[in-house]
Amino acid sequence: MAETTFDKPPGPPPRALTPAVRRRSLLEPRVRFWWIAGLILAAAMSEFLVSELMTWNQERDIVLHGTTITATITAMGDGSLRGTVSPDNPVHLEFNYNGTEYGVNGWLEGRKESISIDQKVTIRINSNDPTEWTYRTEIPPIGHALMEPGMMGTFAAAALLTSYILRSRVLSIWKTGIAEQYEVETVGGPTALAPASRAVRLRSLRGRDQRLISLSIPQRLAKLKPGDLLWLIHPPGRPTVALPALVYDGQP
């Protein structure tokens, strides 16, 4: 005979969206994955944005206040390029400043003419640190510095919006879904999306619906065994998105 986990089913809809229910909805694996991904992307975007703005500001200062010197192209591309090539290739430049020889790598950004070995080019350098240089003669558009962080921000916003939509659906299921008792078939271990939970598979007690439903239940509540009964809340005809009532009701 199966052991019943709950003597009574959860309350009828509409169920209250208590603070505990709202907090728990954030931990649903399908919700948690997206808001964590969104926060990681937002953090990475912020760090990248600061880096890009610092680089832009550094180049701006060199354009406005840098020292103009003549440098020689000593290598192009990976070092194997010869002849006349596109200015889109990276270069190695060498120059003398205040009696010291310097070698720097980078791109001749803004140049339209082709380049070749031993060609002289005019660059601007930071007089306090000659390894900081630019070929530009005008301040680069700040939009260039914002473009890639902006793309990352778009992905972060999309992930957070997805999390918000999925959470709203979870709360709607809890509030208006039907309650049905399921029997535990197997109790597995943690999953990639829910490392602090156990994967539990359940089967409806109704003979006509023998689909196995997979849920993640926190380990502190997953002291279950095959044959135990659990109340699930789900939309009519959609048990695959069910919520375990013991997690949201806060019952032991």
N, C-alpha and C positions, 0 to 999 in steps of 0.2 A: 504493500500500500504506500502511495506516495506521501511524503512529508510536506505539509502545507506551511509555507513561510508566512502567509498572512491569513488571519482568520476572517478578515473582512476586506472587501474590495475597496479601492480608493473612492473618494467622494465623487458624486456625479458632476458632470460639467454644468456650468462653467466653473473650473477650479481656480482658486486664487493664485495670482502671480506674486508670491511672497518674495521678500529679499533673498531667502535661501534658494528658492526656485530659480530666480534670476541669476544668482551666482553659479548655481550648478549648471545652468544652460551654457555658460561660457566654457565649461569643461567637457562638454560633449565633443568627442574626437573630431567630428566633421566640422565643428565650429572652432575648436581650439587650434587646429592645424592652420586655418586661414588667418586668425588674428595674430598668431605667433609669426607666421610668414610675413604678414603685413608690418609688424613691429620690427622684425629683422631687416626688412627692406627699407623701412623708414630710417632706422639707425644707420644703415649703410649709406643711404642717400645723404643723410646729414653730414656724415664724415666725409663723403666724396665731395659734397657741395663746399664744405669749408676748405678742403684741399684745392679744389678748382678755383675758388675765389682768391685764395692766397697766391696761387700761381698767376692768375690774371692780374692781381694787384702788383705782384713783383714785376711782371712784364710791363705793366703800365708805368711803373716808376723808372724802369730802365729806358723806355721810350722817351719819357719826359726829361729825365735827369742823367741818363747814362752817358758814358764817354764813347765817342765815335772813333773806331780804329779800323785798320785793314787787316784781314785774316786771309790765310791761304787754305784752299781745299786740298787736303792730302789723301783723302779716301772718300769713296762714295758707296752707298748701299752697304753690303756686308764686307766691303773692302776689295772685292774682286772686279768691280765695274771699272771699265776704261772707256776712253773716247768721250763723246758728248751724250749726256743722259738728261732725263727729265729732272726738274728741280724738286719733284715730289720725293726723291730718294733722300734718305738721311745722309749726313756728311760728317766727316771729321775735320775740324779746323785747327790750325795752329797759328799762333800770333805771339808777339812780344809786347809786354806792357811793363813799363818802368824797369826794364832790364831783365825781366823774368819771362821765360818761355812757358806758354800755356797750350794745352790741347783740350778741346771740348768737342762734344758730340751733340747732334740735334738736327733740326730741319730748318731750311731757309724759308720760313713761312711767309707767304705773300709774294714770293719771287715767281715771275712768269717765264724768264729766260732760262734756257738750258744751262747746264753746268758741266765742268770737266776738271780733271786733276790739274793741280798747280794754278788754278784760276784764283784771282784775287777778288774778295768780296768785302763790302763794307758792313760792319756790324756795330751794335752798341753793347757795351758791357757795364756791369756794376763796378764802379771804381773801387769799392770796398771788397768785392769778391768777383774778380774777373771771370770766374767759371760760370757766373750768371750772365747770360747774354741773349740777344734777340736780333734777328735780321729785320724785324719790322721797323717801319718809320712812323707808323701811326698806332694809336692805342687800339688794341683788338676789341671788337664788339663784345660786350659782357654776355651777350646771348650765347656765344660759343662756350663760355664757362658754365652756363646754366642748362645747356641742352641735355647732356647725359644725366646729370642729377635730376632734371625734370622728368626724363623717361623713367628713371627709377622711382621717382615720386608717384608717377602714374600707376606703376605696377603695385606700389605699396597701397595706394588708395583703392585700387581694384580689389586687392586681397582683403583689406579691412571692410570694404563694402560687401564682399561675398560673405565674410564672417557675420556681418550684421544681418544680412538677408537670411542666412541659415539659422542664426540664433532666433530671429523672429519666427521662423517656421517651427523651431523646437518649442518655443513658448506657446505658439498657437496649438501645437499638438497636445501639450500638457493641459492647456485650458479647455479645449473642446473635444479632444479625442475620446474614443470609447475605451473602456477597461475590459481586458480579457485575460483569463488565466492561462499560462503556458507552463509546460513541464520541461525541466532541465534535462537535456540530452547529454551534454558534455561540458566540462569546465576545463578550459585550457590555461595557457600562461599569458604573459603580457604581449601586447602587440606593438608594432612600430609607432602607430599613432597614439597609443595609450599605454606607455610603459609602466604606469602605476596602477593599471587595471588588469583584469583577467577577461579573456575572451570566453563568453558563455554562449552556448547554442541551445535553443529551445524549440519545442514543437507545440503547436496548438492542441488543446484538449478536444477540439471539434474534429470529428473524424474526416470531414470533407476537405479540410485544409491541413495538409501534412508538410507544408514548407518549413524548413529549418530557419529560424531567425537567429542572427548573430548579434550579440550586444557586448559592449565593454562595461564592466561593473567594477568600481573601485575595490581594490584588494581587501580593504577592511570590511567590505560588505559581501565579498565573494566567497564566503565560507559555505559553499553550496556543494551539492552532490547530485548525481543523476537521480531523477525521480522527484526532486523538490519542485514545488510549484511557486511561480512568481506571477504577480499581476503586472501586465504591460499596458501602456497607454498608446494608442495609435489611431491615425485617421481611418475611417471606414474603408476596408478593402486594401489597406496599405500597411500591413504589419512589418514590412521590412524597415520602416523608419520609426519603429516603436521605441518608447522610453520606458526604462524599468521604474516602476512606481516606488520601490523601496529606496531608490537613490533620491528621488524628488520629494517623497513624503517624509524622509528623515527617520524612518523606522529602523530599528536595529535588525 
